[in-house]
Amino acid sequence: MDDLNPFSFDFREPEPCEEVVEPNPAPACGPLISAPGAYPDIEIADYHGREICPAPSISSTGLKRLVPFTELQSKGHSPRHYWEGSPLNPNRKPQEQSDALRIGSAFHDALLLPERWADPRFYHFLPEGFSRAAKVKQADEIAAADTAASLGRCLISVDERSHIEAMVKAMRSHPAANAVLSNGAAETTLAWQDAETGVWLRCRPDWLPKARHIGINVKSTKDASYVGFQKDVTNFRYAMSAALEMDGIAAVYGKAPGNYLHPVVEKPGTNWQPGDYLPVALWELPPADIEMGRALNRRAIRIFADCLSADRWPGYADEPSYCGMSSWAHRIIDKAIEAEGV
């Protein structure tokens, strides 16, 4: 085993698999995808902002929002919430991107698509000391920023750029992380039809190694430690994303990856200064978690198919449903009763 590889799989690239012939470039109008396959040139704005398949499709983001079991329900998650933000909804309101998603997307581009990060058609870097309060002194800078924003470009402050580029440097300086993020392709859209329901599914792996021996999803986080990232895996249901990507790779290329890896870098904290250490960790998702994610996806796919068929997207509880104490509270009370012999 390589000294740089204490994990359960080999970071070195295996011999390339037989390549799948990728479809021709997508048409300028209408569905961008006409057949199951790998599509390398679909813009991220199209992927998230419109229906790109010949019939209604869903990704892991949508599957998570559909909430396959009531016990996993939380604020903003139900079929109705999915519908409200879906491209399928003709009355959908414009989607606003949070700062966390904006910075996360920019980090992915800087790391995996550096040519896009450097392209002024996508990013506008604000100057040092930029302030909208300085309406006279910085009139030109403010006008340039407003023009860039009106053209859909992402505005990045000096501090944000410094943080993003530091995270990229940390990831690329880590030998094992850099190895798994080499010799492959970023942001390839995969689309296929579910064998059971017939609905279209899609995913967009962060990085697809040429031989497709592992699944990869890059993450930035406040806490890259075992306990910290375990919370992210649980709260953001990364297992559902991993299972869908592995199934998509199998559907398009004929074979699923053997492992699924999260290269993780810690975000700069409040007192961080350029040159300070940023932890990088390589966390492999356990196979049992992936199988659990696959089971959750299966239930959510059925919900999606049923909602499409009935043209009905229920909310939290459209009919009277039980909602009592949590299972945690039940356990505490049961232990107390047992201890006191009540």
Helices and strands as residue ranges (DSSP letters): E 37-39, H 44-49, E 57-58, H 60-66, G 70-72, H 79-85, H 99-112, H 114-117, E 123-125, H 139-150, E 154-156, H 158-173, H 175-180, E 184-186, E 189-193, E 200-203, E 207-209, E 214-216, E 219-221, H 226-235, H 238-253, E 259-266, E 280-284, H 287-310, H 327-340
